[in-house]
Amino acid sequence: MDKEVTLHRGLQGVYFDRSETTFIDGKEGILEYRGYNINDLAEHSSFEETSYLLIYGKLPNKEELSEFDAMLKSYRKLPEEIFDVINVVKDSHPMDALRTTVSALSSFDEDRNDNSEEATIRKGIRLTSQVATIVMAHHNIRNGKEPIDPSDKLNHAGNFLYMLNGKIPDQDTIDLMDKDFVLHADHGSNASAFTARVVAGTSADIHGAVTAGIAALSGPSHGGAAENVMQMAKDIGNPENAENYVKNLLVNRERVMGFGHRVYKAEDPRAGHLREGVRKLSHQMGEPEWYQILEKVVEAMSPYARRGIHVNVDFFAGVIYYLNGIPQDLFVPIFAVGRIPGWTIQVVEQFRHNILIRPLLQYTGKRKQGYIPISDR
Ligand SMILES: CC(C)(COP(=O)(O)OP(=O)(O)OC[C@H]1O[C@@H](n2cnc3c(N)ncnc32)[C@H](O)[C@@H]1OP(=O)(O)O)[C@@H](O)C(=O)NCCC(=O)NCCS
């Protein structure tokens, strides 16, 4: 090692820029988009309104919201050629298929050669709609079915669920999905948003940034946890088994999925909104054991609250998707569907006062090696 440096592994606790988009107080468990508390948005707003708020920095009036909603609806259909791309990658994990397809979409975007703020916002709004269609189109294509055309009669959440199997869900189900999208719309400088900013930092375009964001989101330490929580709930199988199951994980120093967070050391303020949703939905569906299993896991983890390990947003989300008939490997893509407005505004912010993001690595390898010709090695 050539010199002493202060390392910040994982960039933990490092501020790398300023943002006006999302406020997080991890100690108190507070989350605000543009100054509006997530509790108010989850209870009173919609994904469309929240997306407008994030992107334009203010709540829309009626006219603005209706124009924005019409714009989102008008972008739901994919260019025909994109279905060929989806076909080629149909056997990939849905996140990998989404990553490849979003990347390919840049070729068909009418603003592809325009990196201005206005064009970037237009592209971000288009992506918000298109990503939802891609996820469900890929799902149907991989199952040998025709993709279901998006409907412009439904809101974003309703249309997303409709494209799964062509059935219009009931209003409670749509509202819960809508809430889930609101809760996932942005979250500061997490791994995927940071990745998107790194790409935007080189002045590459939003399709590149979102493609990279999707790649970062696909890992189990980030977006993958909802899928793992559902698997854990299935493995537990019965509320009575939950305590022992959790004890075994902890004894083996394994992680309980859906718990812990890099920033929140209090309960993730998003989790509570989904908890009530799981309770209602699992009773409505006649499968209350899922809610009971999750509650028993929370109980078993309660001693860990003292160490700042609480439920996070992914803990309750998975069961909601499962009860809606959504297969497990679509859980992370759902996170991506909700997150596009957040990535859009973060890319725009990055462009506004752009700087190349280029930290340093402390070199710990060998030095001053004499070059040996291949014949002598
Ligand atoms: C999200 C996560 C990666 C954040 O981790 P982090 O900030 O880097 O914290 P660390 O991994 O350093 O963990 C700190 C301590 O808490 C423990 N811990 C953290 N999350 C835990 C969990 N879910 N279950 C059990 N123990 C956990 C670690 O084992 C570690 O203990 P130690 O100090 O005795 O070694 C981590 O909490 C995790 O893996 N959670 C499960 C996956 C998940 O739900 N991800 C979705 C996040 S929204």
The ligand as a Gaussian input file, in Angstrom:
#p B3LYP/6-31G(d) Opt

LIG

0 1
 C      -30.093000      -4.318000       3.385000
 C      -28.731000      -4.743000       3.959000
 C      -27.846000      -5.247000       2.811000
 C      -28.100000      -3.528000       4.620000
 O      -26.917000      -3.933000       5.155000
 P      -25.755000      -2.989000       5.717000
 O      -26.220000      -1.619000       5.985000
 O      -24.594000      -3.142000       4.826000
 O      -25.524000      -3.623000       7.122000
 P      -24.591000      -4.853000       7.404000
 O      -24.721000      -5.845000       6.307000
 O      -23.229000      -4.325000       7.714000
 O      -25.250000      -5.424000       8.734000
 C      -24.990000      -4.892000      10.024000
 C      -25.243000      -5.962000      11.078000
 O      -26.651000      -6.246000      11.088000
 C      -26.882000      -7.623000      10.753000
 N      -28.008000      -7.671000       9.830000
 C      -28.319000      -6.773000       8.872000
 N      -29.408000      -7.166000       8.226000
 C      -29.794000      -8.334000       8.764000
 C      -30.849000      -9.224000       8.482000
 N      -31.715000      -8.982000       7.500000
 N      -30.955000     -10.347000       9.227000
 C      -30.084000     -10.592000      10.213000
 N      -29.052000      -9.786000      10.517000
 C      -28.913000      -8.664000       9.805000
 C      -25.616000      -8.094000      10.045000
 O      -25.440000      -9.477000      10.154000
 C      -24.569000      -7.290000      10.743000
 O      -24.301000      -7.928000      11.977000
 P      -22.797000      -7.970000      12.567000
 O      -22.463000      -6.523000      12.824000
 O      -22.942000      -8.794000      13.802000
 O      -21.952000      -8.598000      11.503000
 C      -28.921000      -5.870000       5.003000
 O      -29.703000      -5.404000       6.076000
 C      -29.536000      -7.135000       4.405000
 O      -28.824000      -7.968000       3.836000
 N      -30.894000      -7.300000       4.540000
 C      -31.559000      -8.428000       3.970000
 C      -31.875000      -8.151000       2.499000
 C      -32.956000      -7.125000       2.313000
 O      -34.006000      -7.187000       2.928000
 N      -32.698000      -6.172000       1.397000
 C      -33.658000      -5.150000       1.020000
 C      -33.235000      -3.804000       1.452000
 S      -34.504000      -2.609000       1.128000

